[in-house]
Amino acid sequence: MVTRLAQRTSPIAVPAGWVIDASVTMPWFFPDEATPFTEGLLDALGAQEMWAPTLWVFECANVLQSAQRRRRIEARRRAEIAGELSALPVRLDQAAPDFVTLDRLAASHGLSAYDAAYLELALRRALVLVSLDVRLVEAATSLGHSVLTAPAAPKN
């Protein structure tokens, strides 16, 4: 079941939490990447339990480092964002997925092992997967798992 945040006004029964990835987190800190969907997620902080694999920390830190190298942000802003990320009420799952499960999910859905880690966490903890990553969303959907993603652009 794919749930679109734009449709959040209708009551839906969802699991007790969400697994978020860097694709929905980092737009909170880069205004040119923010959308109504990502802003809605930011508004949900504290009201909805959010989870991520520990990999999320590395991915977000990498985005910050890359943004500074590309001169999108200055060192001062990079450090501020790192502090803001640390303060987010995101629960980091300390359990590492086993190799076989991670390999199976990645191979059967054409995912990187990194993306498969988000899917594995969502499946294992029965949490809604929240992502803008099309391939990751498609993988979860193909398994019948609940997904929250941005509304698709209208097709002409």
Secondary structure, DSSP 4 states (H G I P E B T S, - for coil): -EEEGGGTTS-----S-EEE-HHHHGGGT-GGG--HHHHHHHHHBTTB-EEEETHHHHHHHHHHHHHHHTTSS-HHHHHHHHHHHHHS-EEEE-PPPPHHHHHHHHHHHT--HHHHHHHHHHHHHT-EEE---HHHHHHHHHTT--EEEPPPPPP-
